[in-house]
Amino acid sequence: MNTSTSVSSDAAHAASGKLPSAQEMNSFDAIIIGTGQAAPALAVALAQGGERVAVIEAGLVGGSCVNVGCTPTKTLRKSARVAHMARTAREYGVDVGPVHVDFPAAMARMRQRVDASRGGLEGWLASAPNVRLYRAWGSLAGRDGADFIVKAGTDLLRGRRIYLNTGTRPFVPPIPGLSDLPYLDNTSLLQLTELPEHLIIIGGSYIGLEMGQIFRRLGARVSIVETGERIAVREDPEVSAAITAFLEREGVDILSGAAIESAAPAGDGAGSGIRLKLAGGRELAGSHVLVATGRLPNSDKLNLESVGLPTDGRGFIKTDGELRTAVEGIWALGDINGRGAFTHTSYDDHEIALAQQRGSAWRDADERILAYAMFTDPPLGRVGITLDEARRRVRGGASILYAQWAMKDVSRAKEEGETDGLITVIVDAASERFLGACFLGITGDEIVQVISTFMATGASWRVLQQALPVHPTVTEFLPTILGRLKPLAP
């Protein structure tokens, strides 16, 4: 691999207005900007195929999932669940006495897991032949013939193929006064060393609901403010109602339909907390405020205009099914392409891009079956369409069957003492293929993958109905539920 072009050499070329030659510039077969879940595996796989690969990362290797997403939050979720089980242990015939949460210790455990995970990724990249990691901000800087020119800090790189995997960042709503206050986002929340006295969460979607329950179980008072009519608005109303019920039972205060007019300090001086003024004259004051109102793509600092690469109105980079952008030679992977802001979609993107490069067969992004989970406790697992969407299709003339089953009627859930939630399955009456499913309840995040995998085969629901399940499990009720399919009314 070529050695690094010196800063002085790059500066001299920039001053002269001439690009360094391929011999003077770091030249690569592929350049990957960002180290989300698609990047490390793609870089190593390409390098193992004999290609020279540059990976550029300005922040922490591993992207959101490893550093501020899946790894830390699921680690902290476990601490919160243990605390919850200890508090409710008497219901299971176990007396543990008073329960105390050592918040700094729980946070330290979480950070140790993050550091180990990130360290493993860094070591993997560092040990991979033909891979060079640049610790700098990466951006496009135009073209020179068939090559793309990329800036990595003060270095100029040259590459034939570019993969963008720069992810997203928190969206902060334009609430008057909020930008002047020390609000938290999903990154700064995980840097806390002291438990908030009262955590107010703006946003009742997946991040807000997960973190709300976690911090409530760790001992904080928690209020969730959702401007829409209900929390988890992307899910069916009965699912939203069930989530509301178990969160409120644990002491989470949920305010739906609560428009926020302004934000201000709760008192005099620093550290006095934040007060939100809601529509109708109501005020809500807390020690900390977490903003969890969605994400924005990190495309605005990539200098896409230098190569004529457009974005949509929200800043996402559109791709075809093989994740190629409007500019030949550039691929967009992960959250930035708007095809699902999930770790598993980003990792699958790398598989698609790699297969396309190798000329091997792989289900493309337009064909894959998208499933996801929300990791409240109990978790939500969903794939395909909702009942609301199914009803809209019925109104358009489709013939659809569905069935629902309450978790309180599932033997395993009753034996575990975890009966919150419900199961919904949706199938097309004509083709007999699954259209969607929702599992809110114990192990729902695992069970949904039975249906998503089955959907990928295109087989009839009757095949699953006749399969032999294991007893006693939640999944064993699927044949019984399928036996109760009935026509869905508009």
Beta strands, then each sheet from edge to edge (+ up, - down):
strand 1: 26-33
strand 2: 53-56
strand 3: 131-134
strand 4: 138-144
strand 5: 147-152
strand 6: 155-164
strand 7: 168-170
strand 8: 198-202
strand 9: 221-226
strand 10: 253-256
strand 11: 260-265
strand 12: 274-278
strand 13: 283-286
strand 14: 288-291
strand 15: 295-297
strand 16: 330-332
strand 17: 371-374
strand 18: 380-384
strand 19: 400-406
strand 20: 422-428
strand 21: 434-440
strand 22: 486-487
sheet 1: 3+ 2+ 1+ 6+ 5- 4+
sheet 2: 3+ 2+ 1+ 6+ 16+
sheet 3: 7+ 15-
sheet 4: 10+ 9+ 8+ 14+
sheet 5: 11+ 12- 13+
sheet 6: 17+ 18- 21+ 20- 19+ 22-
end
